[in-house]
Amino acid sequence: MKAFIIDRYKSTDGLRAAEVPVPELRDNDVLVQIHAAGVNPIDGKIKDGEFKRILPYRLPLILGNDLAGVVVRVGPQVHRFTPGDEVYARPDKDRIGTFAEFIAVSEDDLAAKPQSLTMEQAASLPMVALTAWQALVERANVRPGQKVLIHAGSGGVGTVAIQLAKHLGATVATTTSTANVELVKGLGADVVVDYKKEDFATILHDYDVVLDPLGGETLEKSLRVLRPGGTVIGIAGPPDPDFAQEIGASWFVRLAMTLLSYRIKKQARRRQVTYSFLFMKASGNELRKITTLVDAGTIRPVVDKVFPYESTKDALAYVQTGRTQGKVVVTMR
């Protein structure tokens, strides 16, 4: 089958097209013919080796973390899916590879595709929607009347998180550039801070939750807008000891993550708030809940551009510019 792979990290060649075997199925696996694949910033970070200590992939590696497609074959222990079913998923972190014609996915990580969406729209959702769900529903337990700040509201995670936070009953603020103000207002943002004109840390205060996909200075300044007892959830890092324990990291990696997160955790304690790092997990069960919201019209995908499969390398380069509105997708058909 056709696939886009990397042979080594930080290679000047980057992604390359290759012919590889169709994956074999485990007992609980579903073989999916991929019709469309979402492109995410993490794909570029994996390619550049930024996650090699916590995601020790064996090279060569097929890239890609989002898919929508059709079931071709199922393992003997699969009960929820049959050939012909339209599905979507974010495969488990250890079994990525959606920039390809086929992929084997655990039944537990798969869900029926929202009926209201095209394959391209569906492929744009799993990773960002699961990230928003796990941050706002599971980690932060956002409740009606709370105030939530979502940075980079026009990005992949931001466009879904704004809609989900509104559904949960929160007052939602977001940061974005001048060109995207109307987009995020249309998604439901109550307060929009144009970062090119204003400093969010001087405008916003007494927030319960901050979702930060940017890190760095933005993460540190986010502590200032929280009320005592509030929490900032970072998806760009730094990773923390809880995450190290979650993935069963070695003592060396645990120590490294403790040191990396020490400064921000200390700053958070001084302000009587908390910082936690979120690395999204695959979950078919959560995707089914998201599907219900999508088909009800509560959450709609925002797709910036759709590239043909042959231009997957260009699609990833475009995502790495950091200027996308919503998601970028490659289509196999």
C-alpha positions in Angstrom: 0.0 0.0 0.0 1.0 3.6 -0.4 2.2 5.5 2.7 4.2 8.6 3.7 7.0 7.6 6.1 10.0 9.1 7.9 13.3 7.1 7.9 15.1 9.1 10.6 14.4 12.1 12.7 15.2 15.7 11.6 16.0 14.3 8.1 16.4 16.9 5.4 14.3 14.7 3.2 11.5 14.7 5.8 8.4 12.7 4.6 8.8 10.5 1.7 6.3 8.4 -0.3 6.8 4.6 0.0 5.2 1.2 -0.6 4.7 -0.7 2.6 2.8 -3.9 3.5 -0.9 -3.7 4.5 -0.9 -4.0 8.3 -1.8 -7.3 9.9 -4.8 -7.5 12.3 -4.7 -8.5 15.9 -7.8 -10.2 17.4 -9.4 -6.9 18.5 -8.4 -4.9 15.4 -10.3 -3.3 12.6 -8.7 -2.8 9.2 -9.8 0.6 7.8 -9.4 1.9 4.3 -8.5 5.5 4.9 -10.5 8.1 2.8 -9.1 11.2 4.6 -6.5 12.0 7.2 -6.2 15.0 9.5 -2.8 16.8 9.7 -1.7 18.0 13.2 1.2 20.0 14.6 2.3 16.8 16.5 3.0 15.2 13.1 5.8 17.7 12.5 7.0 17.4 16.1 7.3 13.6 15.8 9.1 14.0 12.4 11.6 16.4 14.0 12.2 14.0 16.9 10.7 16.2 19.7 8.8 13.3 21.2 11.4 10.5 20.7 12.1 10.1 24.5 8.4 9.7 25.4 7.2 8.1 22.1 10.0 5.7 21.1 8.8 4.8 17.7 10.7 2.2 15.6 11.8 3.7 12.3 10.8 3.8 9.4 7.5 5.2 10.7 4.2 6.0 8.9 3.1 9.5 10.2 -0.5 10.6 10.8 -2.8 10.7 13.8 -6.4 11.3 12.4 -8.5 9.2 10.1 -11.9 8.7 8.5 -12.6 5.8 6.3 -14.4 2.5 5.7 -14.0 -0.8 7.5 -12.5 -3.5 5.2 -12.0 -6.4 7.6 -12.3 -7.1 11.3 -10.5 -9.4 13.8 -12.2 -12.4 15.4 -12.9 -10.6 18.7 -14.4 -7.5 17.1 -18.1 -7.0 17.9 -19.0 -3.4 17.2 -18.0 -3.1 13.5 -18.5 -4.9 10.2 -17.1 -4.4 6.7 -18.6 -1.4 5.1 -19.0 0.7 8.2 -17.9 4.4 8.0 -15.7 5.2 10.9 -13.3 7.7 12.3 -10.5 7.6 14.9 -7.4 8.8 16.5 -5.3 5.6 16.7 -3.5 4.8 19.9 -0.2 6.8 20.3 1.8 3.6 19.8 0.0 2.7 16.6 -0.2 5.9 14.5 0.1 5.9 10.7 -2.9 7.5 9.0 -0.9 8.9 6.0 -1.5 5.6 4.3 -4.1 3.7 2.3 -4.9 1.3 5.2 -4.5 1.1 9.0 -5.2 -1.4 11.7 -7.0 0.2 14.6 -8.1 -1.3 17.9 -11.9 -1.6 18.1 -11.7 0.4 21.4 -10.2 3.4 19.6 -12.8 3.6 16.8 -16.2 5.2 16.4 -18.9 5.4 13.8 -18.4 8.5 11.6 -20.9 11.4 12.3 -23.6 11.0 9.6 -23.7 14.7 9.1 -20.1 15.0 8.0 -18.1 14.3 4.9 -15.0 12.1 5.2 -12.8 15.1 5.1 -14.7 16.9 7.9 -14.7 13.8 10.0 -11.0 13.2 9.6 -10.4 16.8 10.9 -11.9 16.0 14.3 -10.6 13.1 16.4 -7.4 14.4 17.8 -8.5 18.0 18.5 -12.0 17.0 19.7 -10.6 14.4 22.1 -8.1 16.9 23.3 -10.8 19.4 24.0 -13.0 16.8 25.7 -10.3 15.4 27.9 -9.2 18.9 29.0 -12.6 20.5 29.6 -14.8 17.6 30.6 -12.4 15.1 32.2 -9.6 17.2 33.6 -11.3 20.5 34.4 -14.9 19.3 34.9 -16.2 22.6 33.4 -19.5 23.6 34.9 -22.2 26.1 33.9 -21.3 29.6 35.0 -17.6 29.1 35.0 -15.2 31.3 33.0 -12.9 29.5 30.5 -10.0 31.0 28.5 -9.0 29.1 25.4 -5.8 30.3 23.7 -5.4 30.2 19.9 -9.1 30.0 19.4 -8.8 29.8 15.6 -6.5 26.7 15.7 -7.6 23.1 15.5 -8.0 22.5 19.2 -9.3 26.1 19.8 -12.2 25.9 17.3 -13.6 22.8 18.9 -12.8 23.8 22.5 -14.7 27.1 22.2 -17.9 25.2 21.0 -17.5 22.5 23.7 -17.0 25.0 26.5 -20.1 26.9 25.4 -22.1 23.7 25.4 -20.9 23.0 28.9 -22.4 26.4 30.0 -19.2 28.4 30.4 -18.4 32.0 29.6 -15.7 31.7 27.0 -12.8 34.0 26.2 -10.2 33.3 23.5 -7.1 34.9 22.0 -6.6 35.2 18.3 -5.3 37.5 15.6 -7.2 40.3 13.9 -8.0 38.2 10.9 -9.8 35.5 12.9 -11.9 37.6 15.3 -15.1 37.0 13.4 -14.4 33.3 13.1 -14.1 32.7 16.8 -17.1 34.9 17.6 -19.1 32.8 15.2 -18.0 29.7 17.1 -19.5 31.2 20.3 -16.6 33.1 22.0 -18.0 35.7 24.4 -14.8 37.6 24.9 -12.2 37.9 22.1 -8.7 39.3 22.8 -6.8 40.3 19.6 -3.3 39.4 20.7 -1.9 41.8 18.1 -3.5 44.7 19.8 -4.0 43.7 23.4 -2.4 41.7 26.3 -4.9 39.1 27.6 -3.1 39.1 31.0 -4.1 42.8 31.6 -7.7 42.4 30.4 -8.9 39.0 31.8 -9.2 38.0 35.5 -10.9 35.5 37.8 -11.0 32.7 35.3 -11.6 29.1 36.4 -9.8 27.3 33.6 -7.3 28.1 30.9 -6.6 25.7 28.0 -3.2 26.5 26.5 -1.9 25.0 23.3 1.0 27.5 23.0 3.2 27.1 26.0 6.2 29.4 26.8 5.4 33.0 27.8 1.7 32.5 27.1 1.5 29.7 29.7 3.3 31.7 32.4 1.1 34.7 31.8 -2.0 32.5 31.9 -1.4 31.9 35.7 -2.2 35.6 36.3 -5.8 35.4 34.9 -6.9 32.5 37.1 -8.8 32.9 40.4 -7.4 31.0 43.4 -8.1 27.4 42.9 -8.2 27.7 39.1 -6.3 25.5 36.7 -4.3 25.9 33.5 -4.1 22.8 31.3 -1.2 22.9 28.9 -1.0 20.7 25.8 2.3 22.1 24.5 4.2 21.4 27.7 6.2 21.2 29.7 5.3 17.6 30.6 5.0 17.0 34.3 5.7 14.1 36.7 2.0 13.0 36.6 2.4 12.4 32.8 5.7 10.6 33.3 4.0 8.2 35.7 1.0 7.8 33.4 3.2 6.6 30.5 5.4 4.5 32.7 8.5 6.5 31.9 12.0 5.5 33.0 13.5 7.2 36.1 15.6 9.4 33.8 12.6 10.7 31.8 10.6 11.1 35.1 13.5 13.2 36.5 13.7 15.3 33.3 9.9 16.0 33.3 10.1 17.0 37.0 12.8 19.5 36.2 11.1 20.8 33.0 7.9 21.5 34.9 9.4 22.7 38.2 9.4 26.4 37.4 5.8 26.6 36.1 4.5 24.4 39.0 6.3 26.6 41.5 4.8 29.8 40.0 1.3 28.1 40.0 1.6 27.2 43.7 2.5 30.8 44.6 -0.7 32.0 43.0 -2.7 29.2 44.6 -3.6 27.7 41.2 -2.5 24.5 39.5 -0.8 23.5 36.2 -1.2 20.1 34.5 0.0 18.7 31.2 -2.4 16.9 29.0 -1.4 14.4 26.3 -4.5 13.2 24.6 -5.4 9.5 24.7 -7.3 7.6 22.0 -10.9 6.7 23.0 -13.7 5.3 20.8 -16.1 5.8 23.7 -15.4 9.5 24.0 -15.6 9.9 20.2 -19.1 8.4 20.3 -20.1 11.1 22.7 -18.5 13.7 20.4 -20.4 12.2 17.5 -23.7 12.9 19.2 -22.7 16.5 19.7 -21.7 16.8 16.1 -24.8 15.3 14.6 -26.9 17.5 16.9 -25.2 20.6 15.5 -23.5 21.5 18.8 -20.0 21.1 17.4 -19.0 21.7 13.8 -15.6 21.1 12.3 -13.6 24.0 10.8 -11.5 22.9 7.9 -9.0 25.3 6.4 -7.6 23.4 3.4 -7.9 19.9 1.9 -4.8 18.7 0.1 -4.7 15.7 -2.3 -2.9 12.7 -0.8 0.1 13.2 -3.1 0.6 16.6 -1.5 0.8 15.3 2.1 4.3 16.8 2.5 2.9 20.2 1.5 0.0 19.9 3.9 2.3 19.2 6.8 4.5 22.2 5.8 1.4 24.4 5.8 0.4 23.2 9.2 3.9 23.9 10.5 3.5 27.6 9.6 1.1 27.9 12.5 -1.3 30.0 10.5 -4.2 27.6 9.9 -7.8 28.3 10.6 -9.1 25.1 12.1 -7.7 21.9 10.6 -5.9 20.8 7.4 -6.8 17.5 5.8 -5.4 15.2 3.1 -7.9 13.2 1.0 -7.2 9.8 -0.6 -9.9 10.2 -3.2 
